[in-house]
Amino acid sequence: MDYPDLIGFVPSALSAVASIAAAVAAFGSLRVSRESKRVAEQGALAVHHGPASKALSDALGVVALKSEVFSRLAFDVWSQWAREIEKYDCRAAGGSDPRPLRHVLANGSEMLERHATEHGKNYRHAHRPIYSIIRSGMGETSDAEYRRLLKKADGTYHDFEAVFGSPRVDREISSSQAFRWAYYQLTHRVTNDDWREIWAKAWREGGWLKRYCDEFAQLEPVLRRAQKTLKAEKAKLQHSVFPLDTNDSLNLKYSRALGTLEGLIEVGELDLWEGFIDEPHNDDLVPLVLYSMGVARFAFSAIESLAYEF
C-alpha cells in the first residue's frame, strides 16, 4: 500500500471506530434509561401500594394474634383426640402387626386435608373435597376388599400412601385405596357402639369438638373482618394508575391470603356438622371422626400459612 492510500484509510478507520463507540454508548445509555425507568416504576408501585401492603400486614397480624388459642386447640383435636380414641382399639382385628390406631387416625385425616388442599396449594376450594366423605360416603365396602388391602399392607410401617399410592386429586378420596385402608382399619378395630360413644363425648361440654366450635365461633368474626378489609383494599386499587395486579408479589400475597381466609371460613363454619351431632347413622360415624380431624388439621395448616403472607 502506498502512502496516499494509507493516509486516506486512517480517517475512515477512525470514523468507523467512532461510530461503533457511539453505538455502544447509545446502547449503554438506553440500558441505563430502561433500568432507571424500571427502578422509577418500582418506586412508584411501592409508594402507590404502600397502604395496601400495610393493610395486609395489619389484618393478618390481628388474625395471627386472635387465632393463637384456636390454632393450638385445632392441632390438639387432630393429634391428642386420636390418643384418647386409641383406648378403644381392638388391635388384633387390624392384622398381624398393625400400626397404632392414633397413627391410622392421623394418617387418614391428614391424607384428607392434603387431598382437599392439593397438598397445601389451595385452601380456597377445600370445602367440597374435604366434605365429600360425609356427603357421598365411602361407597360399597366388603370383607373381600378389606382382605385384599390387608394382604398388601399388613406389617408395613410406612404412611398408607407409600403402600397404596397417594389419592388422585381428580377423584373423590373415597376411591383411594390408601384412604379406604385407613377407613377399614378404623371400622374393624373399634366397634360401632364405641364410635358412637366417642362421637357423643366429643360434643359434650368440654369435649374436643364442642371446644373447637366454641373457639371458632369467636374467631370467625375476626376472619370475616380481615377478608372484608383486604377485599376493600383490592377494590380501591382496581381503577387506579397501578391496579394490584401490576404488583406481582403483593398481588400474589393478597390472592393467597383471601383464598385462605375464604377456605377457613367455609370449612370451619359450624353448620357443616348440623344434622350429624345427634344420633348419626352407623355408617357415618368413622367418616365423621375422620372429617372432624381433617377439618381441625386444615384449620391449623391454613392459619400457619397466613403467617407467611405478612
VOBA-1610 file (N, C-alpha, C; in pm, whole numbers, padded with zeros to 5 digits, always signed):
BEGIN
Met+00087-00120+00000Met+00000+00000+00000Met+00090+00124+00000Asp+00066+00222-00091Asp+00149+00343-00091Asp+00096+00443+00011Tyr+00172+00546+00040Tyr+00139+00640+00148Tyr+00008+00715+00127Pro-00022+00756+00004Pro-00150+00826-00015Pro-00270+00740+00025Asp-00263+00610-00012Asp-00375+00522+00025Asp-00385+00506+00176Leu-00272+00493+00243Leu-00272+00477+00389Leu-00327+00599+00457Ile-00288+00714+00404Ile-00338+00839+00463Ile-00490+00849+00448Gly-00544+00801+00334Gly-00689+00803+00314Gly-00762+00702+00400Phe-00692+00593+00434Phe-00756+00484+00511Phe-00774+00520+00659Val-00675+00594+00714Val-00676+00621+00859Val-00801+00696+00903Pro-00842+00804+00836Pro-00965+00873+00879Pro-01089+00783+00870Ser-01093+00700+00767Ser-01209+00611+00753Ser-01216+00513+00870Ala-01099+00456+00908Ala-01095+00361+01019Ala-01135+00428+01149Leu-01081+00547+01169Leu-01116+00619+01292Leu-01264+00652+01297Ser-01319+00687+01182Ser-01462+00716+01175Ser-01545+00594+01211Ala-01504+00476+01162Ala-01576+00352+01193Ala-01571+00321+01341Val-01449+00337+01398Val-01432+00312+01543Val-01521+00407+01622Ala-01524+00531+01578Ala-01606+00631+01648Ala-01754+00594+01639Ser-01796+00544+01523Ser-01936+00504+01507Ser-01972+00389+01599Ile-01879+00293+01607Ile-01903+00178+01695Ile-01911+00224+01840Ala-01818+00311+01878Ala-01817+00363+02016Ala-01946+00438+02046Ala-01993+00514+01946Ala-02117+00588+01966Ala-02236+00494+01983Ala-02235+00385+01904Ala-02343+00287+01914Ala-02343+00218+02050Val-02220+00182+02095Val-02209+00118+02228Val-02256+00214+02336Ala-02216+00338+02324Ala-02258+00438+02423Ala-02409+00456+02422Ala-02467+00458+02300Ala-02612+00474+02289Ala-02685+00354+02350Phe-02632+00235+02324Phe-02692+00113+02381Phe-02684+00116+02534Gly-02563+00158+02582Gly-02547+00167+02728Gly-02641+00269+02787Ser-02656+00381+02716Ser-02748+00485+02764Ser-02892+00435+02767Leu-02929+00358+02661Leu-03064+00302+02656Leu-03087+00204+02771Arg-02983+00122+02797Arg-02995+00025+02905Arg-03011+00095+03040Val-02928+00199+03059Val-02937+00276+03183Val-03075+00343+03194Ser-03122+00395+03079Ser-03253+00460+03078Ser-03365+00361+03116Arg-03356+00241+03056Arg-03457+00139+03088Arg-03451+00098+03234Glu-03326+00082+03285Glu-03310+00043+03425Glu-03363+00153+03517Ser-03336+00278+03479Ser-03386+00390+03558Ser-03538+00393+03558Lys-03595+00365+03439Lys-03741+00362+03428Lys-03799+00251+03514Arg-03731+00133+03511Arg-03780+00020+03590Arg-03775+00051+03739Val-03662+00111+03782Val-03647+00149+03923Val-03752+00253+03962Ala-03776+00346+03871Ala-03876+00451+03897Ala-04016+00390+03911Glu-04046+00295+03820Glu-04177+00229+03826Glu-04193+00150+03955Gln-04084+00080+03995Gln-04089+00003+04119Gln-04109+00096+04238Gly-04042+00209+04234Gly-04059+00306+04342Gly-04201+00359+04347Ala-04257+00388+04228Ala-04394+00436+04222Ala-04493+00330+04272Leu-04467+00203+04234Leu-04552+00093+04282Leu-04546+00083+04434Ala-04424+00092+04487Ala-04406+00079+04632Ala-04483+00188+04706Val-04475+00311+04653Val-04547+00423+04716Val-04697+00405+04700His-04740+00371+04578His-04883+00358+04550His-04947+00243+04627His-04872+00134+04642His-04927+00015+04707His-04888+00004+04855Gly-04821+00107+04905Gly-04782+00106+05046Gly-04898+00084+05141Pro-05009+00159+05128Pro-05123+00139+05218Pro-05182-00003+05208Ala-05185-00059+05086Ala-05239-00195+05069Ala-05148-00297+05136Ser-05018-00276+05125Ser-04923-00365+05190Ser-04937-00359+05341Lys-04953-00239+05394Lys-04971-00222+05539Lys-05103-00283+05584Ala-05208-00265+05504Ala-05339-00322+05539Ala-05331-00474+05548Leu-05258-00535+05454Leu-05240-00681+05456Leu-05168-00724+05583Ser-05057-00656+05614Ser-04979-00690+05732Ser-05061-00672+05860Asp-05134-00561+05868Asp-05214-00534+05988Asp-05326-00636+06005Ala-05397-00665+05896Ala-05511-00757+05904Ala-05467-00898+05943Leu-05359-00946+05881Leu-05311-01080+05912Leu-05243-01086+06048Gly-05187-00973+06091Gly-05131-00967+06225Gly-05238-00986+06331Val-05354-00923+06309Val-05467-00939+06402Val-05516-01084+06401Val-05526-01145+06281Val-05569-01284+06272Val-05472-01376+06348Ala-05342-01352+06329Ala-05242-01435+06398Ala-05256-01424+06549Leu-05278-01302+06598Leu-05290-01280+06742Leu-05417-01344+06797Lys-05529-01322+06728Lys-05657-01369+06777Lys-05678-01520+06758Ser-05596-01581+06675Ser-05617-01724+06645Ser-05523-01816+06724Glu-05442-01761+06812Glu-05344-01843+06883Glu-05408-01958+06960Val-05510-01927+07039Val-05576-02031+07120Val-05645-02133+07030Phe-05717-02083+06930Phe-05787-02171+06839Phe-05691-02262+06763Ser-05579-02206+06716Ser-05483-02283+06639Ser-05425-02398+06722Arg-05390-02370+06847Arg-05337-02476+06933Arg-05442-02584+06957Leu-05567-02540+06979Leu-05674-02637+07002Leu-05698-02721+06878Ala-05697-02659+06759Ala-05718-02733+06634Ala-05613-02841+06618Phe-05488-02807+06649Phe-05382-02908+06638Phe-05404-03020+06739Asp-05449-02987+06859Asp-05474-03090+06961Asp-05592-03180+06922Val-05694-03121+06858Val-05805-03205+06810Val-05753-03310+06713Trp-05660-03268+06628Trp-05603-03360+06530Trp-05510-03464+06595Ser-05434-03422+06694Ser-05331-03511+06748Ser-05371-03579+06880Gln-05421-03501+06975Gln-05447-03556+07108Gln-05577-03636+07116Trp-05677-03594+07040Trp-05803-03671+07040Trp-05777-03813+06991Ala-05690-03827+06896Ala-05655-03961+06844Ala-05597-04049+06954Arg-05520-03992+07043Arg-05462-04069+07154Arg-05571-04118+07249Glu-05673-04036+07269Glu-05784-04077+07356Glu-05864-04191+07292Ile-05885-04180+07162Ile-05962-04283+07091Ile-05889-04417+07094Glu-05758-04412+07103Glu-05678-04534+07097Glu-05714-04633+07208Lys-05769-04586+07318Lys-05803-04679+07427Lys-05917-04773+07390Tyr-05990-04742+07283Tyr-06099-04828+07237Tyr-06050-04934+07137Asp-05923-04934+07107Asp-05868-05016+07000Asp-05865-05165+07033Cys-05921-05245+06941Cys-05903-05390+06945Cys-05799-05421+06838Arg-05673-05412+06874Arg-05564-05413+06776Arg-05556-05543+06697Ala-05593-05652+06760Ala-05582-05783+06693Ala-05669-05791+06569Ala-05773-05707+06563Ala-05864-05710+06448Ala-05805-05639+06326Gly-05686-05577+06342Gly-05630-05499+06234Gly-05520-05569+06157Gly-05494-05697+06188Gly-05389-05770+06118Gly-05287-05825+06216Ser-05178-05879+06163Ser-05078-05943+06249Ser-04992-05842+06324Asp-04969-05727+06265Asp-04884-05625+06329Asp-04927-05486+06282Pro-05047-05444+06319Pro-05098-05317+06267Pro-05032-05195+06330Arg-05038-05085+06260Arg-04989-04959+06315Arg-05079-04914+06428Pro-05027-04839+06527Pro-05112-04788+06635Pro-05232-04711+06579Leu-05343-04720+06648Leu-05467-04658+06598Leu-05452-04507+06583Arg-05375-04444+06672Arg-05358-04299+06660Arg-05287-04263+06529His-05198-04352+06482His-05131-04328+06354His-05230-04342+06239Val-05320-04437+06251Val-05422-04457+06146Val-05511-04333+06136Leu-05555-04282+06251Leu-05640-04162+06252Leu-05565-04041+06198Ala-05441-04023+06241Ala-05362-03909+06195Ala-05333-03920+06045Asn-05295-04038+06000Asn-05265-04059+05858Asn-05389-04036+05772Gly-05501-04093+05814Gly-05624-04079+05736Gly-05673-03937+05727Ser-05674-03865+05840Ser-05724-03727+05841Ser-05628-03632+05772Glu-05498-03654+05786Glu-05401-03571+05716Glu-05408-03594+05565Met-05432-03718+05526Met-05450-03751+05385Met-05570-03674+05328Leu-05677-03668+05406Leu-05798-03596+05364Leu-05768-03447+05348Glu-05696-03391+05444Glu-05663-03248+05437Glu-05573-03217+05319Arg-05472-03299+05295Arg-05381-03276+05182Arg-05453-03290+05049His-05542-03388+05040His-05618-03408+04917His-05709-03287+04890Ala-05773-03236+04994Ala-05866-03125+04978Ala-05795-02996+04939Thr-05671-02977+04984Thr-05598-02854+04954Thr-05493-02873+04846Glu-05493-02990+04782Glu-05389-03022+04683Glu-05250-02998+04744His-05230-03063+04858His-05103-03056+04931His-05070-02913+04973Gly-05171-02843+05024Gly-05149-02710+05079Gly-05139-02599+04978Lys-05164-02626+04851Lys-05151-02523+04748Lys-05275-02435+04735Asn-05390-02485+04777Asn-05514-02411+04755Asn-05613-02438+04868Tyr-05627-02342+04956Tyr-05722-02356+05067Tyr-05862-02308+05027Arg-05870-02231+04919Arg-05997-02168+04883Arg-06107-02269+04850His-06073-02375+04780His-06176-02468+04730His-06174-02602+04804Ala-06137-02601+04930Ala-06122-02728+05005Ala-06254-02782+05056His-06356-02699+05059His-06481-02739+05124His-06542-02866+05066Arg-06559-02868+04935Arg-06626-02983+04873Arg-06546-03113+04888Pro-06417-03115+04856Pro-06344-03242+04869Pro-06331-03291+05013Ile-06316-03201+05109Ile-06300-03246+05248Ile-06433-03296+05304Tyr-06542-03242+05251Tyr-06676-03281+05298Tyr-06730-03402+05221Ser-06660-03444+05118Ser-06713-03549+05030Ser-06737-03681+05101Ile-06656-03713+05203Ile-06675-03843+05271Ile-06802-03843+05355Ile-06855-03725+05386Ile-06985-03716+05454Ile-07097-03710+05351Arg-07080-03625+05252Arg-07184-03605+05151Arg-07206-03731+05068Ser-07098-03792+05022Ser-07110-03907+04932Ser-07083-04041+05000Gly-07028-04039+05120Gly-06998-04164+05189Gly-06876-04234+05132Met-06855-04356+05175Met-06738-04433+05134Met-06769-04533+05024Gly-06892-04532+04976Gly-06927-04627+04870Gly-06940-04768+04924Glu-06944-04862+04833Glu-06963-05003+04872Glu-06835-05057+04937Thr-06853-05126+05047Thr-06740-05189+05117Thr-06768-05339+05129Ser-06660-05416+05145Ser-06677-05561+05157Ser-06560-05621+05234Asp-06583-05737+05291Asp-06477-05807+05362Asp-06368-05852+05265Ala-06410-05886+05142Ala-06312-05930+05041Ala-06214-05817+05009Glu-06264-05694+04996Glu-06175-05581+04969Glu-06081-05558+05088Tyr-06137-05567+05208Tyr-06053-05549+05326Tyr-05939-05651+05328Arg-05968-05775+05295Arg-05866-05880+05297Arg-05757-05853+05191Arg-05799-05802+05075Arg-05701-05770+04970Arg-05606-05659+05016Leu-05664-05558+05078Leu-05582-05446+05125Leu-05494-05490+05242Leu-05550-05574+05330Leu-05474-05625+05444Leu-05352-05704+05398Lys-05369-05785+05297Lys-05260-05868+05246Lys-05143-05782+05200Lys-05174-05665+05144Lys-05070-05577+05093Lys-05008-05490+05203Ala-05088-05451+05301Ala-05042-05351+05399Ala-04998-05411+05531Asp-05036-05533+05561Asp-05009-05590+05693Asp-04859-05591+05724Gly-04824-05538+05841Gly-04685-05538+05884Gly-04600-05424+05831Thr-04659-05335+05749Thr-04582-05221+05697Thr-04598-05102+05792Tyr-04493-05022+05803Tyr-04497-04907+05894Tyr-04480-04774+05821His-04490-04778+05689His-04487-04654+05613His-04625-04590+05615Asp-04632-04461+05574Asp-04763-04400+05552Asp-04839-04481+05448Phe-04971-04480+05459Phe-05052-04563+05370Phe-05033-04526+05224Glu-05002-04397+05197Glu-04978-04357+05058Glu-04854-04426+05001Ala-04755-04454+05087Ala-04634-04521+05041Ala-04663-04666+05000Val-04767-04723+05060Val-04804-04862+05029Val-04897-04868+04909Phe-04998-04779+04908Phe-05103-04787+04806Phe-05100-04676+04701Gly-05019-04575+04723Gly-05019-04461+04632Gly-05107-04348+04686Ser-05073-04226+04652Ser-05149-04110+04701Ser-05284-04099+04631Pro-05385-04046+04700Pro-05515-04024+04635Pro-05502-03930+04516Arg-05574-03959+04410Arg-05572-03873+04291Arg-05657-03750+04316Val-05604-03633+04279Val-05674-03509+04306Val-05797-03492+04217Asp-05805-03566+04107Asp-05919-03553+04017Asp-06030-03653+04050Arg-06018-03723+04163Arg-06121-03817+04206Arg-06152-03794+04353Glu-06270-03837+04396Glu-06302-03828+04538Glu-06210-03921+04616Ile-06177-03878+04735Ile-06080-03953+04814Ile-06132-04091+04855Ser-06262-04108+04855Ser-06320-04237+04893Ser-06284-04348+04796Ser-06234-04312+04676Ser-06192-04413+04579Ser-06046-04454+04598Ser-05975-04385+04683Ser-05834-04412+04704Ser-05814-04534+04793Gln-05729-04627+04751Gln-05701-04745+04832Gln-05636-04707+04965Ala-05548-04608+04963Ala-05480-04566+05086Ala-05581-04517+05189Phe-05676-04434+05143Phe-05775-04381+05236Phe-05874-04489+05278Arg-05911-04575+05186Arg-06004-04684+05219Arg-05940-04779+05321Trp-05809-04800+05309Trp-05741-04885+05406Trp-05750-04826+05547Ala-05731-04693+05558Ala-05745-04628+05689Ala-05888-04647+05741Tyr-05985-04629+05654Tyr-06126-04645+05693Tyr-06153-04788+05741Tyr-06106-04887+05667Tyr-06127-05026+05706Tyr-06063-05057+05841Gln-05942-05006+05862Gln-05876-05029+05990Gln-05960-04976+06106Leu-06015-04859+06089Leu-06093-04796+06195Leu-06225-04869+06219Thr-06289-04914+06113Thr-06417-04984+06131Thr-06398-05124+06189His-06283-05186+06164His-06259-05322+06214His-06204-05323+06356Arg-06137-05219+06395Arg-06068-05219+06524Arg-06145-05151+06636Val-06247-05073+06602Val-06332-05007+06703Val-06477-05036+06668Thr-06555-05076+06766Thr-06695-05114+06741Thr-06781-04990+06715Asn-06897-05012+06653Asn-06990-04902+06629Asn-07034-04837+06759Asp-07060-04919+06861Asp-07102-04863+06990Asp-06995-04772+07048Asp-06869-04813+07033Asp-06760-04729+07084Asp-06745-04601+07002Trp-06759-04611+06870Trp-06754-04490+06788Trp-06866-04394+06825Arg-06982-04448+06854Arg-07095-04363+06894Arg-07063-04292+07026Glu-07002-04364+07119Glu-06964-04303+07246Glu-06856-04196+07226Ile-06759-04226+07140Ile-06652-04130+07110Ile-06711-04001+07052Trp-06804-04017+06958Trp-06866-03901+06892Trp-06949-03820+06991Ala-07030-03888+07071Ala-07115-03818+07167Ala-07030-03743+07271Lys-06925-03806+07318Lys-06838-03744+07419Lys-06770-03619+07363Ala-06734-03620+07235Ala-06667-03505+07174Ala-06755-03382+07169Trp-06889-03402+07174Trp-06982-03291+07165Trp-07038-03248+07300Arg-07003-03318+07405Arg-07045-03274+07537Arg-06963-03152+07580Glu-07011-03083+07683Glu-06939-02967+07733Glu-06797-03007+07770Gly-06700-02937+07717Gly-06560-02970+07742Gly-06503-03072+07646Gly-06588-03129+07559Gly-06542-03226+07461Gly-06464-03158+07349Trp-06387-03237+07275Trp-06298-03181+07174Trp-06371-03097+07070Leu-06481-03148+07014Leu-06548-03075+06906Leu-06633-02960+06959Lys-06685-02974+07079Lys-06760-02863+07140Lys-06665-02746+07165Arg-06548-02774+07215Arg-06449-02669+07239Arg-06401-02607+07107Tyr-06381-02693+07008Tyr-06339-02643+06876Tyr-06442-02544+06822Cys-06568-02583+06826Cys-06673-02497+06770Cys-06688-02367+06849Asp-06676-02375+06980Asp-06686-02254+07063Asp-06573-02156+07030Glu-06451-02209+07013Glu-06339-02122+06980Glu-06351-02065+06839Phe-06399-02147+06746Phe-06412-02098+06609Phe-06519-01989+06601Ala-06625-02002+06681Ala-06730-01901+06682Ala-06674-01764+06723Gln-06574-01762+06808Gln-06511-01636+06848Gln-06415-01584+06741Leu-06352-01676+06668Leu-06255-01636+06567Leu-06320-01594+06436Glu-06434-01651+06403Glu-06495-01627+06272Glu-06515-01479+06240Pro-06567-01395+06333Pro-06581-01252+06300Pro-06447-01185+06267Val-06340-01229+06331Val-06207-01175+06302Val-06166-01209+06159Leu-06192-01333+06120Leu-06159-01376+05983Leu-06240-01297+05881Arg-06367-01276+05909Arg-06454-01203+05815Arg-06413-01056+05803Arg-06371-00996+05915Arg-06326-00857+05909Arg-06199-00845+05826Ala-06107-00939+05845Ala-05983-00937+05766Ala-06015-00955+05618Gln-06105-01045+05588Gln-06145-01070+05449Gln-06207-00944+05388Lys-06294-00878+05462Lys-06360-00756+05414Lys-06258-00645+05390Thr-06163-00631+05482Thr-06060-00527+05468Thr-05976-00548+05343Leu-05932-00671+05320Leu-05845-00698+05205Leu-05921-00683+05073Lys-06047-00724+05071Lys-06127-00706+04950Lys-06145-00558+04920Ala-06167-00477+05024Ala-06186-00333+05005Ala-06057-00267+04953Glu-05943-00307+05006Glu-05815-00252+04960Glu-05790-00289+04814Lys-05820-00412+04779Lys-05800-00457+04641Lys-05893-00381+04547Ala-06018-00361+04587Ala-06114-00288+04503Ala-06074-00141+04489Lys-06017-00084+04594Lys-05975+00056+04592Lys-05870+00082+04484Leu-05785-00019+04462Leu-05677-00005+04364Leu-05718-00043+04222Gln-05834-00103+04209Gln-05873-00163+04081Gln-05870-00063+03966His-05918+00060+03989His-05926+00158+03880His-05824+00271+03898Ser-05718+00243+03972Ser-05613+00343+03992Ser-05508+00329+03882Val-05405+00415+03888Val-05298+00410+03789Val-05226+00275+03792Phe-05208+00222+03913Phe-05141+00094+03930Phe-05234-00003+04005Pro-05319-00077+03934Pro-05403-00178+04000Pro-05314-00281+04071Leu-05373-00356+04160Leu-05294-00451+04240Leu-05223-00554+04152Asp-05284-00591+04039Asp-05222-00694+03955Asp-05098-00645+03880Thr-05064-00516+03894Thr-04938-00468+03837Thr-04821-00494+03933Asn-04853-00538+04051Asn-04751-00569+04153Asn-04758-00719+04181Asp-04677-00795+04108Asp-04689-00942+04113Asp-04676-00997+04254Ser-04579-00950+04327Ser-04553-01003+04462Ser-04669-00974+04557Leu-04713-00849+04562Leu-04821-00812+04653Leu-04953-00874+04609Asn-04975-00879+04478Asn-05098-00939+04426Asn-05107-01086+04463Leu-04995-01158+04457Leu-04993-01299+04495Leu-05021-01316+04644Lys-04965-01228+04726Lys-04990-01234+04870Lys-05139-01212+04900Tyr-05199-01115+04833Tyr-05342-01088+04851Tyr-05426-01208+04807Ser-05391-01265+04693Ser-05466-01378+04640Ser-05461-01497+04737Arg-05341-01527+04786Arg-05328-01639+04879Arg-05398-01611+05011Ala-05383-01490+05062Ala-05446-01456+05190Ala-05598-01463+05180Leu-05655-01405+05073Leu-05801-01407+05057Leu-05852-01549+05036Gly-05779-01629+04959Gly-05819-01767+04938Gly-05817-01847+05066Thr-05715-01826+05147Thr-05703-01900+05272Thr-05811-01857+05371Leu-05836-01728+05379Leu-05943-01679+05468Leu-06079-01735+05425Glu-06104-01735+05295Glu-06230-01789+05244Glu-06243-01936+05280Gly-06135-02012+05262Gly-06138-02154+05296Gly-06161-02177+05444Leu-06093-02098+05528Leu-06109-02112+05673Leu-06253-02087+05715Ile-06312-01983+05661Ile-06450-01950+05697Ile-06545-02059+05649Glu-06527-02104+05526Glu-06619-02202+05467Glu-06607-02339+05532Val-06484-02386+05551Val-06463-02519+05609Val-06495-02520+05757Gly-06464-02410+05826Gly-06483-02408+05970Gly-06622-02372+06017Glu-06710-02332+05926Glu-06845-02291+05967Glu-06917-02403+06041Leu-06987-02366+06145Leu-07045-02465+06235Leu-07158-02545+06172Asp-07225-02491+06072Asp-07343-02560+06019Asp-07307-02687+05941Leu-07178-02710+05915Leu-07140-02833+05845Leu-07170-02957+05927Trp-07172-02942+06059Trp-07198-03057+06145Trp-07346-03076+06177Glu-07428-02976+06144Glu-07571-02985+06177Glu-07633-03107+06112Gly-07714-03175+06187Gly-07778-03296+06137Gly-07700-03422+06168Phe-07577-03406+06216Phe-07494-03522+06247Phe-07455-03530+06394Ile-07476-03422+06467Ile-07432-03420+06607Ile-07510-03522+06690Asp-07639-03525+06671Asp-07724-03617+06748Asp-07761-03739+06663Glu-07737-03855+06715Glu-07779-03983+06656Glu-07739-03998+06509Pro-07612-03990+06477Pro-07570-04015+06338Pro-07586-04162+06301His-07601-04189+06173His-07611-04328+06125His-07478-04398+06150Asn-07484-04529+06173Asn-07362-04606+06199Asn-07258-04588+06089Asp-07302-04586+05963Asp-07209-04573+05850Asp-07138-04438+05847Asp-07194-04340+05916Asp-07135-04206+05915Asp-07035-04184+06029Leu-07031-04271+06126Leu-06952-04244+06246Leu-06803-04229+06217Val-06743-04326+06149Val-06600-04317+06119Val-06571-04201+06024Pro-06646-04184+05913Pro-06624-04066+05829Pro-06636-03934+05906Leu-06729-03926+06001Leu-06746-03802+06077Leu-06622-03772+06162Val-06566-03874+06224Val-06446-03853+06305Val-06328-03814+06216Leu-06310-03884+06105Leu-06201-03851+06012Leu-06220-03710+05955Tyr-06342-03677+05919Tyr-06373-03544+05867Tyr-06342-03437+05971Ser-06383-03458+06095Ser-06360-03359+06200Ser-06212-03338+06225Met-06137-03448+06227Met-05992-03434+06245Met-05929-03368+06123Gly-05980-03400+06004Gly-05929-03336+05883Gly-05956-03187+05882Val-06074-03146+05929Val-06109-03004+05939Val-06015-02934+06037Ala-05990-02998+06151Ala-05900-02938+06251Ala-05759-02923+06195Arg-05714-03026+06125Arg-05581-03019+06062Arg-05579-02909+05956Phe-05683-02898+05879Phe-05696-02795+05777Phe-05687-02656+05841Ala-05763-02635+05949Ala-05766-02504+06015Ala-05628-02466+06067Phe-05561-02560+06130Phe-05426-02534+06180Phe-05331-02499+06065Ser-05333-02577+05959Ser-05243-02554+05845Ser-05273-02420+05777Ala-05401-02386+05764Ala-05439-02261+05697Ala-05391-02141+05778Ile-05408-02145+05909Ile-05362-02034+05993Ile-05210-02022+05988Glu-05143-02135+05987Glu-04996-02134+05974Glu-04955-02070+05841Ser-05026-02101+05734Ser-04989-02048+05602Ser-05008-01896+05597Leu-05107-01841+05670Leu-05130-01697+05670Leu-05012-01622+05732Ala-04941-01689+05822Ala-04827-01624+05888Ala-04716-01589+05789Tyr-04714-01657+05674Tyr-04609-01632+05574Tyr-04645-01518+05478Glu-04765-01462+05493Glu-04810-01360+05398Glu-04796-01217+05450Phe-04739-01200+05571Phe-04722-01063+05621Phe-04589-01047+05692
//
